[in-house]
């Protein structure tokens, strides 16, 4: 039996026990996990150093090494994250609907754990802890498959966490790490219907597309974001500049950052030159359509393909549009249904934009950077769903649950 | 461009219009659809006769021909079904959550249509109308791919419905029928990410498994049901017999019918002989474990594989178990997480069964045959989900919707 099947089976057995535990029992285990991370900081850092050394030897980029790197402070922050999950409301057991039928049947729709969740992710070892804590809090077993570059760190972290679970009521087998670094172990997880109830990919576009294209297990697609900000004719110029700049440069590497700025022609005639200057001063490379390049300086020509690219970098497409309709059409064509924003003083235009744009989050006069579980007040986030089934947008704890119907009868039969 | 891509693109364009329509506008179109079906009964029956003739020439079984066959009465009932959908509450536009953030952002979580729904199904032409009406009511465009044996009927029905839509505000392109009878058109639909938002398969196990195994578009798995009824030691004998018999014979061909009866040994000692006699009188072939065959007569031996088989027929497995634990273990092993029932007078045992059994619907003292959108009071049903993502159990109109977040700002940026 392969490592993947063996560990998924162990996780499934553990899930049957874990799914029945009370919130307090699960919280107790989470507290033990947080403590154990702090107590074993030294050995986790030593394991992390192995990953970093291997990375440096392989010529890994410094930005990737930085994502991989743990420090005492980072481990403390990760442990603090687990403690915060303790404080969140447990959705499991909530009764979402009660139905009383004329024949006397009483029906309750109840929140239950999903079962076993597979998480496939890249270098960051903090995801290991974070995903584990969120899944266990909601009564789910979890099978983690992190990137091979973080294998030593992940292995040590999971050892520490499983030791902590061994002293709690949650079976240690509810937390599994796939250690096989080959592509084959991912491929195997993707086809594990009957053992995995869902797979959540977290990482770059190619990782996510591999999962979406090859999984037969249900998937929650996350991440890809080609987000637009549209500055309407009546936009307040200061607000427009603040929102657009924030959407691009506050953290360009994330999915809710803006990739394309759409500007109404009348607004562009008045403000585009100063606006592009502000972006350029902030170190943003601009690529524009013809009209943008007529109105502003230092803008490279944007190719068709640029509008379909998620840069996650200090690069921005700019396009002048003649009206709201053209902005909507552009978003329909190039948007990835993640986060879209209109800046306008026109209530009519705002209403129309919020109604017609098909995306997980649509904004009037606020930065797309707010599409985030913490910013929405969920207290946690397992990812941002860009699909329409099950969960859409930032996913808090309820996204990690399913439902079941309990039916109370007194001998009813169907006629 | 292939038929599938062309029609899916047309559906997607139509969905953008349809998704914005008011409930009254959609209901008006549904009423026109119902009227048109009645007005064109003659030509629909003529087309249906073509399918029946082709079927008879190909030696199709009489039960399949019966499922394919339309009559004036059946068409009237199908049209009446559309009228009933008019009366259902439209979930689109419902605000499910409102969040006020400390920074002044107002967030609303709103129900929206899924977009374009693909339905892949078998012979019954009533599904064509039913699925079309449910999808359109919830603001979704729909791409139908019915079985080739019903192609003439489906083609005429969709023609009639699209003519009706042409006289309404719903674009006729919101309703598409794939006419290519080859497997290739199904395969193409399964990979149509970006054009189809979800695929719902309706039909037998092999159709559903083909969709689950090959789709890259998100799927809502429906249907397969190996359902159990467990008669506990303290079960009321009359109630136990009534529920078990109903679960098996009221309609054996459907997914919520019972396939295996589990009987506590103490109950079996007192009642198994008379109980098996009742099933046999009802024409049910019994297959039992060793203990069952010791206690009752005329029971064939059940092979391991029998317990893993969805008969959908007048065949029943019977197994004597020594306690609730053994019943739970059997269900864990062979159940398909559809519908499971315990008959008991013990509240403790009932509570445990309802808590521990992992299935879409768990019953205490009522027949599993109630797992059905109409019986749950939803007024309609697009299918019964046996997966845990998005929707589980009978799916009413809300299962055909997604959500979107609308965020109202006053210039907020993230710091």
Interface residues (C-beta under 8 A of the other chain):
Chain A: X16 X19 X20 X99 X101 X105 X107 X112 X114 X115 X193 X197 X198 X212 X213 X214 X216 X218 X219 X220 X221 X236 X239 X242 X243 X245 X246 X250 X332 X354 X355 X356 X358 X359 X360 X361 X362 X363 X364 X365 X366 X367 X369 X370 X371 X375 X376 X377 X387 X388 X389 X390 X392 X393 X402 X403 X404 X405 X406 X407 X408 X409 X410 X411 X412 X413 X414 X415
Chain B: X16 X19 X20 X99 X101 X105 X107 X112 X114 X115 X193 X197 X198 X212 X213 X214 X216 X218 X219 X220 X221 X236 X239 X242 X243 X245 X246 X250 X332 X354 X355 X356 X358 X359 X360 X361 X362 X363 X364 X365 X366 X367 X369 X370 X371 X375 X376 X377 X387 X388 X389 X390 X392 X393 X402 X403 X404 X405 X406 X407 X408 X409 X410 X411 X412 X413 X414 X415
